[in-house]
């Protein structure tokens, strides 16, 4: 299936139909490069809003599955995918040449870090090269991947210009607008989450605002900032704020335990203050591709500029070490060597199947290193590779809980049968206060 070329001239700024008009009439073709947990929901949202949405990904198996109506993203159930596929509003493809017909192109590719905590921008480079090779005058390109301040103008722009022979801000629009996705959230989604954007020129920013407004479906939720760098740093500020506060409360939890104080009672009490306090809960350390990754972009850039960011760097160290601390607390509660241990949760948070950077998986590995025979259960993770070995999830509905020597709660999930778990007569260590039991000889929480 192909998409018709946009009905515009090839002269930037002197189009047969202005960009804003194309957006308003829903004649604009919006392409999404990278159909992961950010890109696929975005593509489906544009399709639902009446746009022709082109989803490009280099993973041909993923594209084939999407054509068959099978979604790999928790936030896009098959039932939501089906109508936009049937209508032809959403077209998945692995053919880069189809990008040439797009009026706007989002780059939604991963931005992980390597073993030395250096930004890995190989996916961004490859995506920019692909888009640049098929870029035509008048197109709006929006980088959405989380990255360090300067990436849009210092990395993406030169690649696009060299590959296309066009000039950003003169021949095509270029902007940065970070993703603000809360996987598995029932409160916040693309229809009500405020967005920010910064363009290489005011016209680039305005084109981006118009397109974002149309995607959200209501006015007033898009803030235009002065440059792509401001937008890039704002995204890092958001996630690093969370990382710092999680590290703080994790450190506070360790101190409270050493002082024989229940940290959860402390947090409940502190939360009664109606101003000047926002609650964060301790646990095994944040996982996924945002909170544990993004602060490293700031500290890497700071090191490049000889700026000391001790708080940010210490944040990563504290959160990363929580898995070891939980292992130590578990083994102090009950020696696990030779014991059969059931872990509750494998994904990086409840409601998702994503195990990337999952600290629950890390705790399982550490418990096995301590001699435990680890099994796990998770409503959305059926199979897990643990120390190179394939493990299948336990079905709590049919499992004999009394056969285990220890239960360890690693993810706070309302799906856990709290009463059954606490009444099973098996010692429970609750690393995230998932069961909110009464501390005693058979129940301990972080």
Secondary structure by P-SEA (a helix, b strand, c coil): ccccccccccccccccccaaaaaaaccbbbbbcccccccaaaaaaaaaaccbbbbbbccaaaaaaaaacccccccccaaaaaaaaaaccccccccccccccccbbbbcccccccccccccaaaaaaaaaaaaaaccccbbbbbccccccccccccaaaaaaaaccccccccbbbbbbbbbccccccccccccbbbbbccccaaaaaaaaaaaaaaacccccccccccaaaaaaaaaaaaaaaaaaaaaaaaaaaaaaaacccaaaaaaaaacccccbbbbbbcccccccccccaaaaaaaaaaaacccaaaaaaaaaaaaaaaaaaaaaaaaacccccbbbbbcccccccccccccccaaaaaaaaaaaaccccccccccccccccccbbbbbbccccccccccccccccccccccaaaaaaaccbbbbbcccccccccccccccc
